[in-house]
Amino acid sequence: MAAELTAFRQVARESGRLWACTLALDRVLPFGALRLWPPRVVPAALLREQIELILRAWGLRDDHVETTVEKMLYADLRGIDSHGCSKLAFYERLRSEGRLNTTPAVEVVGDGAAALVDGGGGLGHVPATLAMEEAIRRCREHGVGVAAARNSGHFGAAGAYATMAADSGFIGVATTSTPTPAVVPTHGRTAMLGTNPIAVAVPAARNPPFLLDMATSTVSLGKLVEHWRSGRRLPRGWALDDRGRPLTRGRAATRHRRLTPLGGRPETSSYKGYGLALAVEILARVVPGADAAGPAVGHFFMALDPASFRDPADLVADVDELIDSMRTAPPAQADRPVLVPGDPEQRVLAERSAGGIPLARHVLEDIRAVALASGAAFVLDGGRP
């Protein structure tokens, strides 16, 4: 097989059809052909430029471009690869099908005790940012602030918005529904819910803020696709077929789009993940009436001032102490220390800020295709293999 693939690459290069041949082979091989190419490492500044070029070609206004790029790079820099630039292909599909407004009027339409933001049918990054800013503003005035958004779209990583509150000295909560169902309720066999993430951020002093950012499914759809693309079989309990049976083949699982709730199976408490997903669906979609104004995507945010309860300096000191006590807990294996939520992302952030962001070949080529379809220049060939 290795010799055959080497010959395939050489022939494709000589004929100038490497990418077309790769796509054809990718459809045939069960593990996908794109994993045979190493990722390309791209400086964050170059990736920023590429995303900006595409979004401007779509007609987004400058301030919307700035906010959207910031939130997308938040994910890419922290290793949340399924929620950053890899979503451009999905956004382009929505745009080409007329299901994405690239010039939305994002505005606060309900401004009472809580804020209601309308996203205008565009991407979710701008309305989500505005909604959390409104929650933070109310928190400064009243000790707590709540906001929701409707008529919105995919907003990237939920942690980016919860962290906005923590950076202001507040406790932040962010949740969102998702554009299409992908999660099967416990005892069901049809996808009824999104991956519906929950993020909670709490400020600390000598540590980065505590940040829990989790899907309410056992795994995100993006991570499932990454497993398939890398040639790995899926752990049993991640995904189901249309009869409710476990799937371990990534290609089939991607086609069926039936993820399990957090917990995987009823005997390992999947009903808890199902309940959390349903709670998020109510807060983020039903409460703001996301269905009523357009696409069924909504968000919910809260900011809470610890000064309403105690001296904030004492609280952050106690958060530091709690975090440190977890990290120094005796590990079950010496080479696997106890971590706290957010630790892996902080490590990746340091690595990628200094050394660049690795883009899998399929992501790189997806972005190339999006740039071509958008009439934008493609600049990522300047990265290193």
C-alpha positions as CSV (number, residue, x, y, z in Angstrom):
1,M,0.0,0.0,0.0
2,A,2.8,2.4,0.9
3,A,4.5,2.0,-2.5
4,E,1.2,2.4,-4.3
5,L,0.4,5.6,-2.5
6,T,3.8,7.0,-3.2
7,A,3.3,6.2,-6.9
8,F,-0.1,7.9,-6.7
9,R,1.3,11.0,-5.3
10,Q,4.0,11.3,-7.9
11,V,1.7,10.7,-10.8
12,A,-0.8,13.3,-9.4
13,R,1.9,15.9,-9.0
14,E,3.2,15.4,-12.5
15,S,-0.2,15.7,-13.9
16,G,-1.1,18.8,-11.8
17,R,-4.1,17.1,-10.4
18,L,-2.9,16.2,-6.9
19,W,-5.9,17.6,-5.1
20,A,-8.5,16.2,-7.4
21,C,-6.9,12.8,-7.1
22,T,-6.7,13.1,-3.4
23,L,-10.3,13.9,-3.1
24,A,-11.2,10.9,-5.2
25,L,-9.1,8.6,-3.1
26,D,-10.5,10.1,0.1
27,R,-13.9,9.0,-0.9
28,V,-12.8,5.4,-1.5
29,L,-10.5,4.6,1.4
30,P,-12.3,3.9,4.7
31,F,-9.9,6.0,6.7
32,G,-9.7,9.0,4.3
33,A,-6.7,9.9,2.2
34,L,-6.1,13.3,3.6
35,R,-4.5,12.0,6.8
36,L,-1.5,10.9,4.6
37,W,-0.5,14.5,4.3
38,P,1.1,16.2,7.4
39,P,-0.5,19.4,8.7
40,R,0.8,22.8,7.6
41,V,1.8,25.1,10.4
42,V,0.5,28.6,9.9
43,P,1.4,31.7,11.9
44,A,-1.7,33.1,13.7
45,A,-1.2,36.4,12.0
46,L,-1.3,34.7,8.6
47,L,-4.4,32.8,9.5
48,R,-6.0,36.0,10.7
49,E,-5.3,37.6,7.4
50,Q,-6.8,34.7,5.5
51,I,-10.1,34.7,7.5
52,E,-10.3,38.5,7.1
53,L,-9.9,38.3,3.3
54,I,-12.7,35.7,3.1
55,L,-15.1,37.5,5.4
56,R,-14.5,40.8,3.6
57,A,-15.1,39.1,0.3
58,W,-18.5,38.0,1.7
59,G,-19.4,41.6,2.4
60,L,-19.1,41.6,6.2
61,R,-18.6,45.1,7.6
62,D,-15.2,45.8,9.2
63,D,-16.2,45.7,12.8
64,H,-18.1,42.4,12.3
65,V,-15.0,41.0,10.6
66,E,-12.8,42.0,13.5
67,T,-15.1,40.4,16.1
68,T,-15.7,37.2,14.1
69,V,-12.0,36.7,13.4
70,E,-11.1,37.3,17.1
71,K,-13.6,34.6,18.2
72,M,-12.5,32.1,15.5
73,L,-8.9,32.5,16.4
74,Y,-9.7,32.1,20.1
75,A,-10.6,28.5,19.2
76,D,-7.8,27.8,16.8
77,L,-5.1,29.1,19.2
78,R,-6.4,26.8,22.0
79,G,-6.7,23.6,20.1
80,I,-10.5,23.7,19.7
81,D,-10.0,23.0,16.1
82,S,-13.6,22.0,15.4
83,H,-14.8,25.5,16.2
84,G,-12.4,27.9,14.5
85,C,-11.3,28.3,10.9
86,S,-12.4,24.8,10.0
87,K,-16.0,26.1,10.2
88,L,-15.5,28.4,7.2
89,A,-16.5,25.6,4.8
90,F,-19.8,25.2,6.7
91,Y,-20.4,28.9,6.7
92,E,-19.7,29.1,3.0
93,R,-22.2,26.3,2.4
94,L,-24.8,28.3,4.3
95,R,-23.9,31.4,2.3
96,S,-24.1,29.7,-1.1
97,E,-27.5,28.2,-0.2
98,G,-28.9,31.6,0.8
99,R,-29.2,30.7,4.5
100,L,-26.6,33.1,5.8
101,N,-27.0,36.9,5.9
102,T,-23.6,38.4,5.5
103,T,-24.8,42.0,6.2
104,P,-27.0,41.5,9.2
105,A,-28.4,44.2,11.4
106,V,-27.3,43.0,14.8
107,E,-29.2,45.0,17.5
108,V,-30.5,45.0,21.1
109,V,-34.3,44.6,20.7
110,G,-35.2,44.0,24.3
111,D,-33.6,46.3,26.9
112,G,-35.3,45.7,30.2
113,A,-34.0,43.8,33.2
114,A,-32.4,41.4,30.8
115,A,-31.2,42.1,27.2
116,L,-32.5,40.5,24.1
117,V,-30.3,40.6,21.0
118,D,-31.4,39.9,17.4
119,G,-28.6,38.5,15.2
120,G,-30.2,39.4,11.9
121,G,-29.7,35.9,10.5
122,G,-25.9,36.1,10.3
123,L,-23.1,34.3,12.0
124,G,-23.3,34.1,15.8
125,H,-20.0,35.6,16.8
126,V,-21.1,39.3,16.7
127,P,-24.6,38.9,18.4
128,A,-23.1,36.6,21.0
129,T,-20.3,39.2,21.8
130,L,-22.9,42.0,22.0
131,A,-25.1,39.9,24.2
132,M,-22.3,39.1,26.7
133,E,-21.3,42.8,26.6
134,E,-24.8,43.7,27.6
135,A,-24.8,41.1,30.4
136,I,-21.5,42.5,31.7
137,R,-22.9,46.1,31.6
138,R,-25.9,45.1,33.6
139,C,-23.7,43.2,36.0
140,R,-21.7,46.3,36.7
141,E,-24.9,48.2,37.6
142,H,-26.9,45.5,39.4
143,G,-24.5,42.8,40.5
144,V,-25.9,40.3,37.9
145,G,-26.6,40.6,34.2
146,V,-28.4,38.3,31.8
147,A,-28.8,38.4,28.1
148,A,-30.0,36.1,25.3
149,A,-29.8,36.2,21.5
150,R,-32.1,34.9,18.8
151,N,-32.0,34.8,15.0
152,S,-28.3,33.9,15.3
153,G,-25.9,31.3,14.0
154,H,-22.9,29.2,15.0
155,F,-20.8,31.3,17.4
156,G,-17.6,29.3,17.8
157,A,-16.3,28.2,21.2
158,A,-18.7,29.0,24.2
159,G,-15.7,29.6,26.4
160,A,-14.8,32.7,24.5
161,Y,-17.9,34.4,25.8
162,A,-17.8,33.1,29.4
163,T,-14.1,34.3,29.5
164,M,-15.3,37.9,28.6
165,A,-17.0,38.0,32.0
166,A,-14.1,36.5,33.9
167,D,-11.7,39.1,32.3
168,S,-14.0,41.8,33.7
169,G,-13.8,40.2,37.2
170,F,-17.1,38.5,37.0
171,I,-18.3,34.9,36.9
172,G,-19.5,34.1,33.4
173,V,-21.9,31.6,31.9
174,A,-22.5,31.0,28.2
175,T,-24.7,28.4,26.4
176,T,-26.0,28.0,22.9
177,S,-28.2,25.8,20.8
178,T,-26.8,24.6,17.5
179,P,-28.0,24.9,13.9
180,T,-28.8,21.2,13.2
181,P,-29.8,18.3,15.5
182,A,-27.0,15.8,16.0
183,V,-27.6,14.2,19.5
184,V,-30.0,11.4,20.2
185,P,-31.9,11.5,23.5
186,T,-31.5,8.6,25.8
187,H,-33.5,5.6,24.6
188,G,-34.1,7.3,21.3
189,R,-32.7,6.7,17.8
190,T,-33.3,10.0,16.1
191,A,-31.2,13.1,16.5
192,M,-33.3,15.7,18.3
193,L,-30.8,18.1,20.0
194,G,-27.6,19.9,19.2
195,T,-24.3,19.4,21.1
196,N,-25.5,22.4,23.2
197,P,-22.4,23.4,25.1
198,I,-22.1,25.0,28.5
199,A,-19.2,27.3,29.5
200,V,-18.5,28.6,33.0
201,A,-15.6,31.0,33.7
202,V,-14.5,32.2,37.2
203,P,-11.7,34.7,37.7
204,A,-8.5,33.7,39.6
205,A,-5.4,35.7,40.7
206,R,-2.2,33.8,40.1
207,N,-3.9,31.2,37.8
208,P,-5.7,31.8,34.5
209,P,-9.5,31.9,35.1
210,F,-11.2,28.6,35.8
211,L,-12.9,27.7,32.5
212,L,-15.2,24.8,32.0
213,D,-16.3,24.6,28.3
214,M,-18.0,21.3,27.4
215,A,-20.5,19.9,25.0
216,T,-23.5,18.1,26.5
217,S,-22.9,15.3,24.0
218,T,-20.2,12.6,24.6
219,V,-18.2,14.1,21.9
220,S,-18.5,17.0,19.4
221,L,-19.3,16.3,15.8
222,G,-16.1,18.1,14.8
223,K,-14.0,15.8,17.0
224,L,-15.8,12.8,15.6
225,V,-14.8,13.9,12.0
226,E,-11.2,14.5,13.2
227,H,-11.0,10.9,14.5
228,W,-12.2,9.6,11.1
229,R,-9.9,11.9,9.1
230,S,-6.9,10.7,11.2
231,G,-7.8,7.0,10.6
232,R,-8.8,6.2,14.2
233,R,-11.8,4.1,15.1
234,L,-14.3,5.8,17.3
235,P,-14.6,4.7,20.9
236,R,-17.8,2.6,21.5
237,G,-20.5,4.9,22.9
238,W,-19.7,8.0,20.9
239,A,-22.2,7.6,18.0
240,L,-25.2,5.5,16.9
241,D,-26.7,4.3,13.6
242,D,-30.3,4.9,12.6
243,R,-31.4,1.8,14.7
244,G,-29.7,3.1,17.8
245,R,-26.8,0.7,17.6
246,P,-23.2,1.8,18.4
247,L,-21.0,2.8,15.5
248,T,-17.2,2.8,15.6
249,R,-16.5,3.6,12.0
250,G,-15.9,7.4,11.6
251,R,-17.2,7.7,8.0
252,A,-20.5,5.9,8.8
253,A,-20.9,7.9,12.1
254,T,-20.4,11.2,10.2
255,R,-23.0,10.2,7.7
256,H,-25.6,9.2,10.3
257,R,-24.9,12.3,12.6
258,R,-26.3,10.6,15.7
259,L,-24.1,11.4,18.7
260,T,-24.9,10.2,22.2
261,P,-25.6,12.5,25.1
262,L,-22.8,12.9,27.6
263,G,-22.3,9.6,29.3
264,G,-22.8,7.5,26.2
265,R,-25.2,4.9,27.4
266,P,-28.0,4.8,30.0
267,E,-26.0,2.5,32.3
268,T,-23.2,5.2,32.3
269,S,-25.7,8.0,33.0
270,S,-26.4,9.4,29.5
271,Y,-29.7,10.6,30.8
272,K,-27.7,13.3,32.7
273,G,-26.1,14.6,29.5
274,Y,-29.5,14.4,27.8
275,G,-31.1,16.5,30.6
276,L,-28.3,19.1,30.4
277,A,-28.7,19.3,26.6
278,L,-32.5,19.8,27.1
279,A,-31.9,22.5,29.7
280,V,-29.6,24.4,27.3
281,E,-32.1,24.1,24.5
282,I,-34.7,25.8,26.8
283,L,-32.4,28.6,27.9
284,A,-30.7,29.3,24.6
285,R,-33.5,28.6,22.1
286,V,-36.9,28.5,23.7
287,V,-36.4,31.5,26.1
288,P,-35.3,34.0,23.5
289,G,-37.7,32.6,20.9
290,A,-35.0,31.7,18.4
291,D,-37.4,29.9,16.1
292,A,-39.8,32.8,15.9
293,A,-37.4,35.2,14.2
294,G,-35.4,33.0,11.8
295,P,-32.9,30.2,12.1
296,A,-33.3,28.0,15.2
297,V,-30.1,29.2,16.9
298,G,-30.1,31.1,20.1
299,H,-27.7,31.9,23.0
300,F,-28.0,32.6,26.7
301,F,-25.4,34.5,28.8
302,M,-25.0,35.5,32.4
303,A,-22.5,37.6,34.3
304,L,-22.4,37.6,38.1
305,D,-20.4,39.9,40.3
306,P,-18.8,38.1,43.3
307,A,-18.8,41.4,45.2
308,S,-22.5,40.8,45.7
309,F,-21.6,38.0,48.1
310,R,-18.1,38.6,49.5
311,D,-14.8,40.5,48.9
312,P,-13.7,39.6,45.3
313,A,-10.1,39.4,46.4
314,D,-11.0,36.7,48.9
315,L,-12.9,34.8,46.2
316,V,-10.2,34.7,43.6
317,A,-7.7,33.7,46.3
318,D,-9.9,30.8,47.2
319,V,-10.3,29.9,43.6
320,D,-6.5,29.8,43.3
321,E,-6.3,27.6,46.3
322,L,-8.9,25.2,45.0
323,I,-7.2,25.0,41.6
324,D,-3.8,24.3,43.2
325,S,-5.2,21.6,45.4
326,M,-6.6,19.8,42.3
327,R,-3.3,20.0,40.4
328,T,-1.3,18.7,43.4
329,A,-3.8,15.8,44.1
330,P,-2.0,12.4,44.0
331,P,-2.4,11.0,40.4
332,A,-3.4,7.5,39.6
333,Q,-0.5,7.4,37.1
334,A,2.7,9.3,37.7
335,D,2.9,10.5,34.1
336,R,-0.7,11.8,34.0
337,P,-1.1,14.6,36.6
338,V,-4.5,15.8,37.7
339,L,-5.6,18.8,35.6
340,V,-8.3,21.4,36.0
341,P,-10.7,22.5,33.2
342,G,-8.9,24.9,30.9
343,D,-5.3,23.5,31.5
344,P,-5.0,21.7,28.1
345,E,-6.2,24.8,26.2
346,Q,-3.7,27.0,28.1
347,R,-0.8,24.7,27.2
348,V,-1.9,24.7,23.5
349,L,-2.4,28.5,23.6
350,A,1.3,29.0,24.6
351,E,2.5,26.6,22.0
352,R,0.5,27.9,19.1
353,S,1.1,31.6,20.0
354,A,4.8,31.0,19.7
355,G,5.0,28.3,17.0
356,G,1.9,28.7,14.8
357,I,-1.3,26.8,14.3
358,P,-1.2,23.4,12.6
359,L,-3.9,23.0,9.9
360,A,-4.9,19.5,8.8
361,R,-4.7,19.1,5.1
362,H,-8.5,18.8,4.6
363,V,-9.0,22.0,6.6
364,L,-6.3,23.8,4.5
365,E,-7.9,22.6,1.2
366,D,-11.4,23.5,2.5
367,I,-10.2,27.0,3.1
368,R,-8.6,27.2,-0.3
369,A,-11.9,26.1,-1.9
370,V,-13.8,28.7,0.2
371,A,-11.4,31.4,-0.9
372,L,-11.8,30.5,-4.5
373,A,-15.6,30.4,-4.3
374,S,-15.5,33.8,-2.5
375,G,-13.2,35.5,-4.9
376,A,-10.7,36.0,-2.1
377,A,-6.9,35.5,-2.3
378,F,-5.5,32.4,-0.7
379,V,-2.4,33.2,1.4
380,L,-1.9,30.1,3.5
381,D,0.7,28.5,1.2
382,G,3.1,30.6,3.2
383,G,3.0,28.3,6.1
384,R,5.5,25.5,6.7
385,P,4.9,21.8,6.3
